[in-house]
Amino acid sequence: MAFQRPFLIILKREEPGQPWGFRVSGGADLATPPRVDKVADGGLAALQGMHEGDLIIQVGKHNVQDLTEARINSLLAQPAKRLEVFIVR
């Protein structure tokens, strides 16, 4: 198995409603690790180097490995202007 390198990706948006530019699938309820399912071309996530297939381990101060998919997506839906996401690839 290859070594998975951790990355911190910091996303900043101008307006609270602006999309982060990525979609997550997986969670404890689905028995699959949370991962980036889709990255929008030219979106904030793509511009900061997020890739489809990246495993998400933390959103802000929340370890997401034991959270449901719905809970992870609710963390991402917060109206903050800044989002820190720890991923491994």
C-alpha positions in Angstrom: 0.0 0.0 0.0 1.4 3.4 -0.9 2.0 6.1 1.7 -0.9 8.6 1.8 0.3 12.1 2.3 -1.8 14.6 4.3 -2.7 18.0 3.0 -4.4 21.0 4.4 -6.5 22.8 1.9 -7.8 26.3 2.8 -10.7 27.6 0.9 -11.8 31.3 1.0 -14.9 32.7 -0.6 -16.0 36.2 -1.1 -19.7 35.6 -0.2 -21.2 33.1 2.2 -23.4 31.6 -0.5 -20.5 31.0 -3.0 -20.0 27.3 -3.6 -16.8 25.6 -2.2 -16.6 23.8 -5.5 -16.6 20.2 -4.4 -18.9 17.4 -3.4 -18.4 14.7 -0.7 -19.6 11.2 -0.6 -19.2 8.5 2.1 -19.4 8.5 5.8 -19.8 6.2 8.8 -23.4 5.5 7.9 -22.4 4.2 4.5 -19.3 2.3 5.8 -17.1 4.1 3.3 -14.5 6.8 4.1 -15.6 10.3 3.3 -14.0 11.3 0.0 -14.2 14.1 -2.6 -16.6 12.8 -5.1 -16.6 15.7 -7.5 -14.5 18.9 -8.0 -16.0 21.7 -10.1 -13.7 22.9 -12.9 -12.4 26.4 -12.0 -14.1 26.3 -8.6 -12.5 27.3 -5.3 -11.5 23.7 -4.4 -9.9 23.1 -7.8 -8.0 26.3 -7.6 -6.5 25.2 -4.2 -5.5 21.7 -5.6 -8.3 19.5 -4.3 -8.7 16.3 -6.4 -11.5 13.9 -6.9 -10.8 10.8 -4.8 -9.1 12.7 -2.0 -10.0 11.2 1.4 -11.3 13.8 3.9 -10.2 13.4 7.5 -11.1 16.7 9.0 -13.3 19.7 8.3 -12.5 22.7 10.4 -11.9 21.3 13.9 -14.1 18.3 13.3 -12.6 14.8 12.6 -15.1 13.5 10.1 -14.0 9.8 9.9 -16.8 8.7 12.3 -19.5 11.1 11.1 -22.4 10.4 8.8 -22.4 11.7 5.2 -25.3 14.1 6.2 -23.3 15.5 9.1 -20.2 16.1 7.0 -22.3 17.9 4.4 -23.9 20.0 7.1 -20.4 21.1 8.2 -19.6 22.1 4.7 -22.9 24.0 4.3 -22.0 26.5 7.1 -22.0 30.1 5.9 -18.4 30.7 6.8 -16.1 32.6 4.4 -13.1 30.3 5.2 -13.0 26.5 5.3 -10.0 24.3 6.3 -10.1 20.7 5.0 -7.5 18.1 5.8 -7.3 15.4 3.2 -5.0 12.5 2.3 -4.1 11.2 -1.1 
